[in-house]
Amino acid sequence: MNLNEAITGRRSVREYTAQVVDESAIVRLIDAAVHAPNAVNQQPWTFTVVRDQSVLDRISRGAKSHMLATMAGNPHADHFRARLSDPNFQIFYHAPVLVLISAIAEGPWIVEDCALAAENLMLAAYATGLGTCWIGFAQGFLNTPGGKDMLGLPAACVPVAPIIVGHPKAAPPPVPRNAPKIRWVG
Ligand SMILES: Cc1cc2nc3c(=O)[nH]c(=O)nc-3n(C[C@H](O)[C@H](O)[C@H](O)COP(=O)(O)O)c2cc1C
């Protein structure tokens, strides 16, 4: 797939089939992720692949409670509250796989590094017919001791990008973008 097609065609996917994602396909996505630019080539990332739905259900429940308890001041709080209070809402949309990109090294740019890896992973997935979605709802909880415990992550680990992966049920419709605000200096 041409790069521009991948950049403009990728969409966040929130409905997946039950089809298993091959382990080799997941490894190929992680290979794409580690080619991302990263500060001083420190490659601070580690990839946690979760396929156990009972673990994802548990994280989803913990993340919803955590969000509801901590989101005061979030400008989208009202919009999120009804969703997060719904016991039937699973924040991972029952996707068959979660790839959590976390930083296991210290440094001023570890979050940027992991986010760039995440974008590579999402574009590579789209190019092979897989769907992805970054699940920000999970981030706060996964950064708590309780969240880290659920995945056996060391205390010093910084979870950055929880990305669900699966076979899309259907192609999501286009999501419009605003015209960019460009300031030319000189
Ligand atoms: C940091 C970040 C957090 C996000 N968190 C969520 C989330 O928790 N749940 C969700 O359904 N989508 C989430 N998304 C997906 C965005 O809603 C989506 O990227 C945006 O609406 C644009 O749509 P597109 O990805 O299809 O272009 C997140 C995206 C990013 C980059």
The ligand as an SDF file (V2000), in Angstrom:
LIG
                    3D

 31 33  0  0  0  0  0  0  0  0999 V2000
   -4.2520    9.5630   22.5720 C   0  0  0  0  0  0  0  0  0  0  0  0
   -5.5150    8.9860   21.9760 C   0  0  0  0  0  0  0  0  0  0  0  0
   -6.4880    8.4710   22.8240 C   0  0  0  0  0  0  0  0  0  0  0  0
   -7.6360    7.8850   22.2870 C   0  0  0  0  0  0  0  0  0  0  0  0
   -8.5170    7.2700   23.1290 N   0  0  0  0  0  0  0  0  0  0  0  0
   -9.6000    6.6440   22.6150 C   0  0  0  0  0  0  0  0  0  0  0  0
  -10.4560    5.8910   23.4670 C   0  0  0  0  0  0  0  0  0  0  0  0
  -10.2400    5.7380   24.6690 O   0  0  0  0  0  0  0  0  0  0  0  0
  -11.5280    5.2770   22.9070 N   0  0  0  0  0  0  0  0  0  0  0  0
  -11.7980    5.3750   21.5680 C   0  0  0  0  0  0  0  0  0  0  0  0
  -12.7910    4.8060   21.1190 O   0  0  0  0  0  0  0  0  0  0  0  0
  -10.9880    6.0750   20.7320 N   0  0  0  0  0  0  0  0  0  0  0  0
   -9.8870    6.6870   21.2170 C   0  0  0  0  0  0  0  0  0  0  0  0
   -9.0220    7.3410   20.3860 N   0  0  0  0  0  0  0  0  0  0  0  0
   -9.2950    7.4070   18.9350 C   0  0  0  0  0  0  0  0  0  0  0  0
   -9.7500    8.7990   18.5260 C   0  0  0  0  0  0  0  0  0  0  0  0
  -11.0660    8.9970   18.9640 O   0  0  0  0  0  0  0  0  0  0  0  0
   -9.6280    8.9170   16.9870 C   0  0  0  0  0  0  0  0  0  0  0  0
   -8.2770    8.8070   16.6010 O   0  0  0  0  0  0  0  0  0  0  0  0
  -10.2010   10.2470   16.4630 C   0  0  0  0  0  0  0  0  0  0  0  0
  -11.5790   10.3370   16.7090 O   0  0  0  0  0  0  0  0  0  0  0  0
   -9.9430   10.4110   14.9600 C   0  0  0  0  0  0  0  0  0  0  0  0
  -10.4790    9.3240   14.2360 O   0  0  0  0  0  0  0  0  0  0  0  0
   -9.5670    8.3910   13.3250 P   0  0  0  0  0  0  0  0  0  0  0  0
   -8.5110    7.7390   14.1920 O   0  0  0  0  0  0  0  0  0  0  0  0
  -10.4840    7.3770   12.7170 O   0  0  0  0  0  0  0  0  0  0  0  0
   -8.9150    9.2500   12.2850 O   0  0  0  0  0  0  0  0  0  0  0  0
   -7.8560    7.8990   20.8810 C   0  0  0  0  0  0  0  0  0  0  0  0
   -6.8750    8.4250   20.0440 C   0  0  0  0  0  0  0  0  0  0  0  0
   -5.7120    8.9430   20.5680 C   0  0  0  0  0  0  0  0  0  0  0  0
   -4.6240    9.4480   19.6290 C   0  0  0  0  0  0  0  0  0  0  0  0
  1  2  1  0
  2  3  1  0
  2 30  2  0
  3  4  2  0
  4  5  1  0
  4 28  1  0
  5  6  2  0
  6  7  1  0
  6 13  1  0
  7  8  2  0
  7  9  1  0
  9 10  1  0
 10 11  2  0
 10 12  1  0
 12 13  2  0
 13 14  1  0
 14 15  1  0
 14 28  1  0
 15 16  1  0
 16 17  1  0
 16 18  1  0
 18 19  1  0
 18 20  1  0
 20 21  1  0
 20 22  1  0
 22 23  1  0
 23 24  1  0
 24 25  2  0
 24 26  1  0
 24 27  1  0
 28 29  2  0
 29 30  1  0
 30 31  1  0
M  END
$$$$
